[in-house]
Amino acid sequence: MKKLIFLIISIISFSLNAQDLEKKLSIADSLKKNKNYFELVSLYENIAEDVYVKGLYYHKIYKCYAELHDTINLKIYIFKTLDYSPEYYQLLNKDSVYLNMPTLFKAEVYKSYITSMKKHHRPLNIDDSISLLLKKLVVNDQFYRKQISQFDSLSKTNYKLFKIKFDSLMTKQKVLDMSNTLSVDSLIKIGGWPDRKKLDIEGLKNVFHIVQHCPVLKKRKHFLKLMKKSTNENNGSYYHYAFYVDRYLMLKQKKQIYGTQYTLNSNVGMKLYRTFDIKNLNNRRIKFGLEVIKINK
């Protein structure tokens, strides 16, 4: 109970100090639409001061300078992005502006990427055995869920029939979820929590999908503790952490924090699950790199 009270106090404190990130992001969207990139850069810098996912906004600033054809500042923000979030190197290598830059500069960027990877204790060579195992587990994780997704539209027209199909498939899926949980738990006991110290972005995403569907509440609590530690050390994903916290709170029949969980309602479809301090929900979401959502009050 004391931990929950502390968490609530922390959230209220953030809501008072965040200077309304939702409004700032709304202004940013307007500036981007009108191609006011100079003003947008300044606003993104301001937002970056209040969020955990600073690399996301440094990368956005890089994109602004690319639109402005400002090569000097563009280069500065490539290095700034990589220094905080080296995983953005993968995105750069799919970016036409970066790919057309001089070879010598790209060599310097690669050197910066390697330095940042070492600084953040990230692996330069991914353990293929762990990655392959996680890929197999994800296939199990999505096996019956993919079949359920085919009946989504039925939930709004014939909820009773949808519920019968849903319950039947989820009974089978939970058997696979339990098997996945045991596999990941064994992996953790051997090598610790699988985060960016061991995995690439795809691997990190796969771990999240697997543990997000863990059917044992006590085990979820254990995973949450490990995920929180990893995220606080900048080796996890704030995005994934938000989803995991909310799912855990929902299973405990408590209000969620980040508005990631929805419930299925008869002939209505998906509805946002009960949420704490919903007035400041989008401020919390922005801080963790989540998109702003429309809230029906």
Backbone torsions as a table, in degrees:
resi	resn	phi	psi	omega
1	MET	NA	-40.8	179.8
2	LYS	-62.2	-38.7	179.9
3	LYS	-65.4	-38.6	-179.8
4	LEU	-66.8	-41.7	178.7
5	ILE	-62.9	-41.4	178.4
6	PHE	-63.1	-40.5	179.4
7	LEU	-62.8	-43.6	179.9
8	ILE	-64.2	-42.3	178.5
9	ILE	-62.1	-40.5	179.2
10	SER	-63.2	-39.8	179.9
11	ILE	-66.2	-43.8	179.0
12	ILE	-62.0	-41.1	179.0
13	SER	-61.3	-43.2	178.2
14	PHE	-63.2	-42.5	-177.8
15	SER	-60.1	-33.3	-178.7
16	LEU	-78.7	-27.2	-173.0
17	ASN	-102.5	-10.0	-173.5
18	ALA	-76.0	-8.6	178.5
19	GLN	55.9	39.4	174.3
20	ASP	54.6	75.0	178.6
21	LEU	-62.8	-31.5	-179.4
22	GLU	-60.5	-43.4	179.0
23	LYS	-66.1	-39.8	179.5
24	LYS	-63.1	-41.6	-179.2
25	LEU	-69.5	-32.2	176.7
26	SER	-64.8	-41.6	177.0
27	ILE	-65.0	-39.8	179.7
28	ALA	-61.3	-41.0	178.6
29	ASP	-62.1	-39.1	179.3
30	SER	-67.7	-42.4	178.9
31	LEU	-63.1	-41.0	179.7
32	LYS	-65.7	-41.4	180.0
33	LYS	-61.5	-37.3	-179.0
34	ASN	-92.4	6.2	177.1
35	LYS	59.3	35.5	175.8
36	ASN	-90.2	72.2	-169.7
37	TYR	-70.4	-31.4	178.0
38	PHE	-61.5	-48.9	178.7
39	GLU	-65.5	-35.3	-178.9
40	LEU	-65.3	-39.2	177.3
41	VAL	-59.0	-47.3	-179.5
42	SER	-60.8	-41.2	-178.6
43	LEU	-70.3	-40.9	177.5
44	TYR	-62.5	-38.5	176.1
45	GLU	-59.7	-42.5	-179.8
46	ASN	-65.1	-43.7	179.4
47	ILE	-64.5	-40.1	-178.0
48	ALA	-58.6	-28.5	179.5
49	GLU	-67.6	-24.1	-173.4
50	ASP	-106.5	2.3	-176.8
51	VAL	-118.3	161.5	175.0
52	TYR	-80.4	-32.5	-174.7
53	VAL	-88.0	61.3	-176.2
54	LYS	-61.6	-37.0	179.7
55	GLY	-57.1	-35.5	178.8
56	LEU	-60.0	-43.3	-177.2
57	TYR	-81.2	-29.2	173.2
58	TYR	-65.1	-36.9	177.5
59	HIS	-67.6	-37.8	176.5
60	LYS	-62.5	-39.0	178.8
61	ILE	-65.8	-41.3	175.1
62	TYR	-55.0	-43.3	-180.0
63	LYS	-65.0	-35.0	177.3
64	CYS	-63.9	-46.7	-179.8
65	TYR	-66.4	-27.9	175.2
66	ALA	-65.4	-40.6	177.6
67	GLU	-66.2	-32.0	180.0
68	LEU	-84.6	-5.0	-177.1
69	HIS	57.2	34.2	178.3
70	ASP	-95.0	88.2	-173.6
71	THR	-63.2	-37.5	-177.4
72	ILE	-62.2	-54.5	-179.5
73	ASN	-70.3	-31.0	176.2
74	LEU	-57.4	-46.7	-179.7
75	LYS	-64.9	-40.1	179.2
76	ILE	-57.7	-42.7	-175.4
77	TYR	-81.8	-16.9	169.8
78	ILE	-65.7	-47.6	-179.6
79	PHE	-67.1	-37.7	-179.4
80	LYS	-66.4	-40.6	178.0
81	THR	-62.4	-48.1	-177.4
82	LEU	-67.3	-33.5	179.7
83	ASP	-62.0	-37.4	-179.3
84	TYR	-89.5	-39.7	-176.2
85	SER	-135.7	85.7	-176.2
86	PRO	-61.6	-20.1	-179.9
87	GLU	-64.2	-16.8	178.8
88	TYR	-70.5	-8.9	176.4
89	TYR	-60.5	-34.3	178.4
90	GLN	-64.2	-38.1	178.2
91	LEU	-69.9	-38.8	178.9
92	LEU	-58.0	-37.8	-177.4
93	ASN	-76.1	3.6	172.7
94	LYS	-116.2	3.2	-175.4
95	ASP	-96.6	123.3	-175.3
96	SER	-63.0	-36.3	179.4
97	VAL	-62.9	-47.6	-179.7
98	TYR	-65.8	-43.2	-177.1
99	LEU	-63.1	-25.2	179.8
100	ASN	-90.4	4.4	180.0
101	MET	-81.5	161.0	-177.1
102	PRO	-56.3	145.3	-178.4
103	THR	-59.2	-41.4	-179.7
104	LEU	-62.0	-38.4	178.4
105	PHE	-66.7	-42.6	-179.9
106	LYS	-64.1	-29.4	176.0
107	ALA	-67.2	-38.7	176.9
108	GLU	-66.3	-38.3	178.2
109	VAL	-64.1	-43.7	178.8
110	TYR	-61.5	-40.8	178.0
111	LYS	-62.2	-41.2	177.9
112	SER	-64.4	-39.4	178.1
113	TYR	-61.1	-46.4	179.7
114	ILE	-61.7	-43.6	179.2
115	THR	-60.6	-43.5	-179.9
116	SER	-67.3	-38.9	178.0
117	MET	-60.3	-42.1	178.9
118	LYS	-69.2	-40.4	179.2
119	LYS	-58.9	-41.0	-178.8
120	HIS	-93.0	9.4	178.0
121	HIS	57.5	41.5	178.3
122	ARG	-94.7	149.1	-177.5
123	PRO	-75.6	134.5	174.5
124	LEU	-82.5	-26.1	176.0
125	ASN	-125.2	118.9	-177.3
126	ILE	-74.3	140.2	175.3
127	ASP	-72.0	105.4	-175.7
128	ASP	-62.3	-32.2	-177.8
129	SER	-64.2	-40.6	178.6
130	ILE	-69.4	-44.1	-179.2
131	SER	-61.4	-42.8	-179.8
132	LEU	-66.1	-39.8	178.2
133	LEU	-62.2	-45.4	-179.1
134	LEU	-64.0	-36.8	178.0
135	LYS	-63.0	-39.4	178.4
136	LYS	-67.4	-40.1	-179.4
137	LEU	-67.2	-34.9	179.4
138	VAL	-66.9	-34.4	175.8
139	VAL	-59.5	-43.8	176.7
140	ASN	-64.1	-40.8	-177.3
141	ASP	-60.4	-34.8	-175.7
142	GLN	-101.6	1.0	-171.3
143	PHE	-56.3	-57.4	-179.5
144	TYR	-89.2	-21.8	178.4
145	ARG	-65.5	-34.8	176.8
146	LYS	-64.5	-37.2	178.1
147	GLN	-67.3	-37.3	178.3
148	ILE	-63.8	-39.5	-177.5
149	SER	-62.1	-22.7	179.1
150	GLN	-70.4	-17.7	-178.1
151	PHE	-106.3	12.5	-176.2
152	ASP	-54.5	-46.0	-177.2
153	SER	-63.5	-26.6	-179.8
154	LEU	-65.9	-25.0	-178.5
155	SER	-64.0	-23.2	-178.6
156	LYS	-95.2	-17.1	-177.3
157	THR	-108.3	-35.2	179.2
158	ASN	-145.3	79.4	-173.6
159	TYR	-61.2	-38.0	-177.3
160	LYS	-61.3	-46.2	178.7
161	LEU	-67.2	-40.5	178.3
162	PHE	-60.1	-43.1	-177.9
163	LYS	-63.1	-37.4	178.7
164	ILE	-63.8	-47.1	179.5
165	LYS	-65.3	-42.8	-178.8
166	PHE	-60.3	-50.6	-177.7
167	ASP	-62.9	-39.0	-179.7
168	SER	-64.2	-46.0	-179.0
169	LEU	-71.1	-37.7	-179.1
170	MET	-69.2	-28.6	175.4
171	THR	-61.8	-41.1	178.0
172	LYS	-71.7	-38.5	-178.0
173	GLN	-65.7	-35.2	-177.8
174	LYS	-64.6	-28.9	175.8
175	VAL	-64.5	-43.7	177.7
176	LEU	-68.0	-37.4	179.0
177	ASP	-62.1	-39.3	-179.9
178	MET	-67.3	-40.5	177.7
179	SER	-63.3	-42.0	177.9
180	ASN	-62.8	-41.3	-179.9
181	THR	-60.6	-43.3	179.7
182	LEU	-64.6	-37.8	179.8
183	SER	-66.9	-46.1	179.8
184	VAL	-66.6	-38.5	179.1
185	ASP	-61.9	-40.3	177.4
186	SER	-65.0	-39.8	178.3
187	LEU	-61.5	-42.2	-179.3
188	ILE	-66.6	-40.9	-179.7
189	LYS	-63.3	-30.7	-179.3
190	ILE	-82.5	-47.0	-172.2
191	GLY	-125.1	7.1	-179.1
192	GLY	85.3	-179.0	-176.8
193	TRP	-64.0	127.2	-179.5
194	PRO	-78.2	99.3	-178.7
195	ASP	-125.8	-155.8	-175.4
196	ARG	-68.6	-9.9	175.1
197	LYS	-74.2	-17.7	-176.9
198	LYS	-124.3	-19.5	-169.6
199	LEU	-127.4	160.0	170.9
200	ASP	-89.5	-173.1	-176.5
201	ILE	-61.8	-41.3	179.8
202	GLU	-63.0	-43.8	179.4
203	GLY	-62.7	-39.8	179.0
204	LEU	-62.7	-41.5	178.4
205	LYS	-64.6	-39.8	-179.8
206	ASN	-64.9	-42.2	177.3
207	VAL	-59.0	-44.5	-179.1
208	PHE	-59.0	-48.6	-178.6
209	HIS	-58.3	-39.6	-177.0
210	ILE	-69.7	-50.7	-177.1
211	VAL	-74.0	-24.1	178.2
212	GLN	-63.5	-25.4	-177.6
213	HIS	-106.6	19.2	175.9
214	CYS	-61.6	125.4	-175.3
215	PRO	-85.6	-3.6	-176.7
216	VAL	-106.7	113.9	-174.4
217	LEU	-60.0	-41.1	-179.8
218	LYS	-63.0	-40.0	179.3
219	LYS	-70.1	-36.1	176.7
220	ARG	-60.1	-39.6	179.6
221	LYS	-62.4	-40.2	178.4
222	HIS	-65.2	-45.3	178.4
223	PHE	-62.5	-38.5	-179.3
224	LEU	-62.8	-40.8	178.9
225	LYS	-61.8	-43.3	-179.6
226	LEU	-69.1	-40.3	179.8
227	MET	-65.6	-40.5	179.6
228	LYS	-62.0	-45.1	179.5
229	LYS	-61.2	-45.3	179.9
230	SER	-63.1	-43.1	-179.2
231	THR	-65.9	-42.6	178.8
232	ASN	-62.3	-26.9	179.1
233	GLU	-90.8	9.4	178.6
234	ASN	64.5	28.3	177.4
235	ASN	-110.8	-3.8	178.8
236	GLY	-113.7	-155.0	-179.6
237	SER	-128.1	120.1	176.7
238	TYR	-62.1	-33.5	178.2
239	TYR	-59.9	-51.4	179.5
240	HIS	-66.0	-39.2	-178.7
241	TYR	-60.4	-41.0	179.2
242	ALA	-59.7	-45.6	178.7
243	PHE	-62.8	-41.1	-175.6
244	TYR	-69.5	-41.6	177.1
245	VAL	-59.9	-47.1	-178.3
246	ASP	-62.4	-42.9	179.8
247	ARG	-63.8	-40.3	179.2
248	TYR	-62.7	-45.1	179.7
249	LEU	-65.4	-37.6	179.2
250	MET	-64.9	-42.0	178.6
251	LEU	-65.8	-26.0	176.2
252	LYS	-85.9	3.2	-179.0
253	GLN	61.6	36.7	176.3
254	LYS	-115.0	164.0	-179.8
255	LYS	-68.1	140.0	176.1
256	GLN	-78.2	169.4	-174.8
257	ILE	-110.0	-38.9	-170.2
258	TYR	-109.1	4.6	174.9
259	GLY	64.7	40.0	-179.5
260	THR	-100.1	-13.4	-173.8
261	GLN	-107.8	139.1	180.0
262	TYR	-125.6	153.7	176.8
263	THR	-116.1	154.1	-178.8
264	LEU	-91.6	123.9	-179.1
265	ASN	-113.8	143.6	-177.3
266	SER	-53.3	119.1	176.4
267	ASN	54.8	19.2	177.8
268	VAL	-117.1	-31.1	-177.4
269	GLY	96.8	-149.9	-175.7
270	MET	-84.0	136.6	180.0
271	LYS	-132.6	138.7	-179.3
272	LEU	-55.9	128.6	178.8
273	TYR	-69.5	157.1	-178.6
274	ARG	-48.0	131.6	-172.4
275	THR	-129.8	136.2	178.3
276	PHE	-72.4	138.6	174.6
277	ASP	43.6	59.7	-172.1
278	ILE	-63.5	-23.5	178.9
279	LYS	-58.8	-37.1	-177.6
280	ASN	-104.9	16.5	-177.2
281	LEU	-56.2	-50.2	-175.7
282	ASN	-66.7	-28.4	173.9
283	ASN	-61.5	-43.1	179.6
284	ARG	-67.3	-39.1	-179.6
285	ARG	-63.0	-43.9	-178.7
286	ILE	-62.6	-40.1	-178.7
287	LYS	-60.8	-30.0	-178.5
288	PHE	-99.6	8.1	176.9
289	GLY	84.0	15.9	178.1
290	LEU	-92.4	153.0	179.6
291	GLU	-73.2	153.8	174.6
292	VAL	-70.3	138.2	178.5
293	ILE	-120.0	155.5	177.4
294	LYS	-79.2	130.4	-177.8
295	ILE	-111.4	121.1	176.3
296	ASN	-88.6	106.4	-176.3
297	LYS	-92.1	NA	NA
